[in-house]
């Protein structure tokens, strides 16, 4: 990835043209989300890397030409429903029937087959690229407006979208993270709506939290689905300076604050990853707040022949809900073990006697230990956006895992 400095108003990135002449180059634009830049038949395209529906990294998806296929959902500004050249979101491969696509030309979303979850307002930012005479490429601010009259805002409880939840406790865990405990404001309606929504989620699920301006941020709760159905919601939040939701919503929240939170949506169905769990070794590789998906998955890991959880954090002070994670692992049984490794702990053995160092192709096999003959290894990687792809590559290299046996989830 190229580090790009901010070059002034109206400019998202600037790079030499030669650096962009390859498909799916991922670059960081100063102060802007990561962009996916693709070269197709000599034409440069740039759209935001994050899927409009969730946290899927479009750079991991396939570029497909839908040609003259008339999609059931989505339209270009001129009203055409023929998507053309698109990138397919890798995270929402199955959720939207035949896939969720984003047009490289304008960032509009398309689905070949409409489902109830699809909204025409889904779109990612598209950037206009200009190749200057000196060989540098400039990307101007987004030039494609959202669909007129459609705003991706908060839906009311009446149509099964978002519900008001009240904060009942805030428990600080590290210097920049806390667990927020919430209860539904309308307890009399919660059971019916949650029961309806829970039918469509797998072992791992998430909710979206809305800011006042309609900005949405997905979070994976620490709560089990059983706890959620009973009206108990716990969300682990890392506060990012300037974060619209983490700082603007959660950091400003206290006991009694009411937040708009969506009904649960599916993140991962373990049966799609391991059809025969009793013959499979489930590997959960965790970084940062990725511990939350691991908590949920451990609730359903009892049927696996073996379960290993590798957790990477910076220091002892950054360990997140470690005791609770150990307790959930213990409930799985003796076939489950948790290994923590710290990357930047300055203290000696009296402070931390466990593993140290980053997770990579060299350390992962050592931390897992000897694999049993016939182990059907299946991996789920949970962590920040830069964590997942790097670890997926390390697992493929060091353990010989096929890409279809590795699932990457952003935290």
C-alpha positions in Angstrom: 0.0 0.0 0.0 1.3 3.5 -0.8 1.3 6.2 1.8 -0.2 9.3 0.2 -0.1 12.8 1.6 -3.0 15.3 1.4 -2.4 17.6 -1.5 -5.1 20.2 -1.0 -8.8 20.8 -1.4 -10.5 18.7 -4.0 -7.7 16.1 -4.2 -8.0 12.7 -2.7 -4.8 11.2 -3.9 -1.9 11.7 -6.3 0.4 9.0 -7.6 2.6 8.4 -10.6 0.6 6.8 -13.4 3.0 3.9 -13.6 2.2 2.8 -10.1 -1.5 2.4 -10.9 -1.1 0.3 -14.0 -2.2 -2.9 -12.4 -5.5 -4.3 -11.4 -6.9 -3.7 -7.9 -4.2 -1.5 -6.6 -5.1 -0.4 -3.0 -3.9 3.0 -1.9 -4.4 5.2 1.2 -5.6 8.7 0.5 -4.7 11.2 3.2 -7.8 11.6 5.4 -9.9 9.5 3.1 -11.0 5.9 3.1 -8.9 3.4 1.2 -9.6 3.4 -2.6 -9.7 0.6 -5.0 -8.1 1.5 -8.2 -8.5 -0.8 -11.2 -7.1 -0.7 -14.7 -9.4 -2.3 -17.2 -8.7 -2.0 -20.9 -6.4 1.0 -20.2 -9.1 2.9 -18.2 -8.5 3.8 -14.6 -11.3 3.5 -12.1 -11.4 4.5 -8.4 -14.1 3.8 -5.8 -14.1 3.6 -2.0 -12.8 0.2 -0.7 -15.5 -0.3 1.9 -18.8 -1.9 0.9 -21.8 0.4 1.4 -23.7 -2.3 3.3 -21.1 -3.3 5.8 -17.3 -3.7 6.2 -16.5 -5.9 3.2 -13.2 -4.9 1.5 -14.0 -4.5 -2.1 -10.3 -5.0 -3.0 -10.8 -8.7 -2.1 -13.7 -9.0 -4.5 -13.7 -10.0 -8.2 -14.1 -7.6 -11.0 -16.9 -8.8 -13.3 -18.5 -7.4 -16.4 -22.2 -7.8 -16.1 -22.5 -6.4 -19.6 -26.1 -5.9 -20.8 -27.6 -7.9 -17.9 -30.6 -6.0 -16.6 -30.4 -6.1 -12.8 -33.5 -6.3 -10.6 -32.1 -3.8 -8.2 -30.0 -0.7 -8.7 -29.7 2.0 -11.4 -27.2 4.4 -12.9 -28.0 8.2 -12.7 -29.6 7.9 -16.2 -32.0 5.2 -14.9 -30.3 2.3 -16.6 -30.3 -0.9 -14.7 -27.5 -2.5 -16.8 -24.6 -2.5 -14.3 -21.7 -2.9 -16.7 -18.2 -3.3 -15.3 -18.5 -4.0 -11.5 -16.6 -5.2 -8.5 -18.4 -7.8 -6.4 -18.4 -7.5 -2.6 -16.6 -10.6 -1.1 -18.4 -10.4 2.2 -21.9 -10.2 0.9 -21.5 -13.0 -1.6 -24.6 -14.9 -0.5 -26.6 -12.3 1.4 -28.0 -10.6 -1.7 -29.1 -13.6 -3.8 -26.6 -13.5 -6.7 -24.3 -11.0 -5.1 -23.9 -7.3 -4.3 -22.1 -5.4 -7.1 -20.7 -1.8 -7.3 -20.2 -0.2 -10.7 -16.6 1.0 -11.2 -17.8 4.0 -13.2 -20.0 5.6 -10.6 -20.1 3.5 -7.4 -23.8 2.6 -7.7 -24.9 -0.7 -6.3 -26.6 -3.5 -8.3 -28.1 -6.9 -7.5 -29.0 -9.3 -10.3 -31.7 -10.7 -8.1 -33.5 -8.4 -5.7 -33.9 -9.4 -2.1 -35.6 -7.8 0.8 -32.3 -6.7 2.3 -31.2 -4.7 -0.7 -31.8 -0.9 -0.9 -31.3 1.2 -4.0 -29.5 3.8 -1.9 -26.5 1.6 -1.4 -23.6 3.2 -3.2 -19.9 3.8 -2.6 -17.9 6.9 -3.4 -16.6 7.1 -7.0 -13.6 9.3 -7.9 -12.8 11.1 -11.1 -9.2 10.3 -12.1 -7.2 12.8 -14.2 -3.8 11.9 -15.8 -1.8 15.1 -16.0 0.9 15.9 -18.6 3.7 15.2 -16.0 2.5 11.6 -15.6 0.8 12.0 -12.2 -2.7 10.9 -11.6 -5.1 13.0 -9.5 -8.3 11.9 -8.1 -10.9 14.6 -7.5 -13.6 14.6 -4.9 -16.5 12.3 -5.5 -18.4 13.3 -8.7 -21.3 10.9 -8.4 -24.1 12.2 -6.1 -26.3 9.7 -4.2 -29.6 8.7 -5.7 -31.8 11.8 -5.6 -34.4 11.8 -2.9 -32.9 8.6 -1.3 -30.9 8.8 1.8 -29.4 5.9 3.7 -30.7 7.0 7.1 -32.2 5.3 10.1 -35.3 3.3 9.6 -37.9 3.2 12.4 -38.9 0.3 14.5 -42.2 0.0 12.7 -40.6 -1.3 9.5 -38.1 -3.5 11.3 -35.0 -1.5 10.7 -33.6 0.3 13.8 -34.6 0.2 17.4 -33.8 2.5 20.3 -31.6 1.0 23.0 -30.7 2.6 26.3 -27.2 2.5 27.8 -27.3 0.9 31.3 -23.6 0.6 32.0 -20.2 1.6 30.6 -17.3 -0.5 31.7 -13.8 0.8 30.7 -11.4 -2.0 29.7 -8.4 -0.2 28.3 -7.3 3.4 27.8 -9.3 3.6 24.6 -12.0 0.9 24.7 -15.0 0.1 26.8 -17.9 -2.4 26.9 -21.4 -0.7 26.6 -24.3 -2.6 28.1 -27.7 -1.7 26.7 -31.4 -2.6 27.1 -34.3 -2.0 24.6 -36.4 1.1 25.3 -39.5 -0.6 23.9 -39.3 -3.9 25.7 -42.8 -4.9 24.8 -42.0 -5.0 21.1 -38.5 -6.3 21.2 -39.3 -10.0 21.3 -41.4 -10.1 18.2 -38.9 -8.0 16.1 -35.8 -9.8 17.3 -37.3 -13.2 16.8 -38.1 -12.3 13.2 -34.6 -10.9 12.6 -32.7 -13.8 14.3 -34.1 -16.3 11.8 -31.8 -14.8 9.2 -28.4 -14.8 11.0 -25.7 -17.4 11.5 -23.3 -18.1 14.3 -21.7 -14.7 13.9 -23.8 -11.6 13.5 -23.5 -7.9 13.8 -25.6 -4.8 14.3 -25.2 -1.2 12.9 -25.1 1.8 15.2 -26.3 5.1 13.7 -25.0 8.6 14.3 -27.2 11.7 14.2 -26.2 12.4 10.6 -27.2 8.9 9.4 -23.6 7.6 9.4 -23.6 3.8 10.2 -20.9 1.7 11.8 -21.1 -2.0 12.2 -20.3 -3.7 15.5 -20.2 -7.3 16.5 -21.7 -7.7 20.0 -20.1 -9.7 22.8 -23.7 -10.9 23.6 -24.9 -14.3 22.5 -28.0 -14.5 20.4 -29.8 -15.9 23.4 -28.8 -12.9 25.5 -29.8 -10.5 22.7 -33.2 -12.1 22.4 -33.7 -11.6 26.1 -32.9 -7.9 25.7 -29.3 -7.8 26.8 -26.8 -6.2 24.4 -23.1 -5.7 25.1 -20.9 -4.0 22.6 -17.1 -3.7 22.8 -16.1 -0.3 21.3 -12.6 1.0 20.6 -12.7 4.8 20.5 -11.0 6.4 17.5 -10.2 10.1 17.6 -12.5 11.8 15.2 -14.6 8.7 14.7 -18.2 9.7 13.8 -19.7 6.8 15.7 -17.0 5.6 18.1 -16.1 9.1 19.4 -19.2 11.0 18.3 -21.7 8.5 19.7 -20.1 6.1 22.1 -17.5 8.3 23.8 -20.3 10.9 24.4 -22.7 8.3 25.8 -23.3 7.6 29.5 -25.9 5.7 31.5 -29.4 6.6 30.2 -28.2 7.6 26.7 -30.5 6.2 23.9 -28.8 4.9 20.7 -30.3 3.8 17.4 -29.2 0.2 16.7 -30.2 -2.0 13.9 -31.7 -5.5 14.1 -29.0 -8.2 13.8 -27.6 -9.1 10.4 -25.6 -12.1 9.3 -21.8 -12.1 9.4 -20.9 -15.8 9.1 -22.6 -19.2 8.9 -20.0 -21.7 10.2 -21.8 -24.5 8.3 -20.7 -22.9 5.0 -17.1 -23.0 6.2 -17.0 -26.4 7.7 -19.7 -28.9 6.6 -18.3 -31.6 8.9 -17.2 -29.8 12.0 -16.6 -33.1 13.9 -13.8 -33.7 11.5 -12.5 -30.1 11.4 -10.0 -28.0 13.4 -11.4 -24.5 13.8 -8.7 -21.8 13.9 -9.7 -18.3 15.1 -7.0 -15.7 14.5 -7.8 -12.5 16.4 -6.4 -8.9 16.4 -7.7 -5.9 18.4 -11.5 -5.8 18.7 -11.8 -8.9 16.6 -12.2 -10.7 19.9 -15.9 -9.9 19.6 -16.6 -12.2 16.6 -14.5 -14.9 18.3 -16.7 -14.7 21.4 -19.8 -15.4 19.3 -18.1 -18.2 17.3 -16.9 -20.0 20.5 -20.6 -20.3 21.6 -21.1 -22.6 18.6 -17.7 -24.3 18.5 -18.5 -27.3 20.6 -19.1 -29.6 17.7 -15.5 -29.1 16.2 -12.9 -31.7 16.8 -10.4 -29.1 17.9 -10.5 -25.3 18.3 -7.5 -23.0 18.6 -7.8 -19.2 19.2 -4.7 -17.0 18.5 -5.1 -13.5 19.9 -2.7 -10.7 19.0 -2.6 -7.5 21.1 0.0 -4.8 21.6 0.6 -4.8 25.3 -0.8 -6.3 28.6 -2.8 -3.0 28.9 -4.4 -3.7 25.5 -5.8 -7.1 26.3 -9.5 -6.9 25.7 -12.1 -9.0 27.7 -9.4 -11.7 28.0 -10.9 -13.4 31.1 -14.3 -13.6 29.4 -12.7 -15.1 26.3 -11.0 -17.7 28.4 -14.2 -18.6 30.1 -16.0 -19.1 26.8 -13.2 -21.2 25.5 -13.4 -23.4 28.7 -17.1 -23.9 28.0 -16.2 -25.4 24.7 -14.2 -28.1 26.4 -10.6 -29.4 26.6 -10.3 -29.5 22.8 -10.2 -25.6 22.8 -7.2 -23.6 23.7 -6.4 -19.8 23.7 -3.0 -18.4 23.0 -2.3 -14.7 23.5 0.8 -13.0 21.9 1.9 -9.4 22.5 3.6 -7.4 19.9 5.0 -4.4 21.8 5.0 -5.3 25.5 8.0 -3.4 27.1 7.8 -5.3 30.4 9.8 -8.3 31.3 8.7 -11.8 32.3 7.3 -10.5 35.6 4.8 -8.5 33.5 4.1 -11.0 30.7 5.3 -14.6 30.5 3.3 -15.6 27.5 4.1 -15.5 23.8 5.6 -12.4 22.2 5.8 -11.2 18.6 3.6 -10.6 15.6 1.5 -13.3 14.0 3.0 -14.2 10.6 3.8 -17.3 8.5 6.6 -18.2 10.9 4.9 -17.8 14.3 1.4 -19.1 13.5 2.4 -22.8 13.0 4.5 -22.7 16.2 1.7 -21.2 18.3 -0.9 -23.7 16.9 1.3 -26.6 17.7 1.4 -30.0 15.9 -1.6 -30.6 13.7 -3.3 -34.0 14.0 -3.2 -36.2 10.9 -6.3 -35.7 8.8 -7.1 -32.3 10.4 -9.5 -30.3 8.2 -8.2 -26.9 9.1 -10.7 -24.1 8.7 -9.7 -20.5 9.7 -11.6 -17.3 10.6 -9.5 -14.1 10.8 -11.0 -11.3 12.8 -9.3 -7.9 13.1 -8.7 -4.4 11.7 -8.8 -4.0 7.9 -5.0 -4.3 7.5 -4.9 -7.4 9.8 -7.1 -9.7 7.9 -5.5 -9.9 4.4 -2.0 -10.1 5.8 -3.0 -13.0 8.1 -5.0 -14.8 5.4 -1.8 -14.7 3.2 0.3 -16.0 6.1 -2.1 -18.9 6.8 -2.2 -19.9 3.2 1.6 -19.8 3.0 2.5 -21.5 6.3 -0.4 -24.0 6.6 -1.2 -24.6 3.0 -4.8 -23.5 3.5 -6.9 -22.9 0.4 -8.4 -19.4 0.2 -12.0 -20.8 0.3 -11.2 -22.3 3.8 -10.2 -18.9 5.2 -12.8 -16.3 6.1 -11.7 -12.7 6.8 -13.9 -10.5 9.1 -13.2 -6.8 9.8 -13.7 -5.7 13.4 
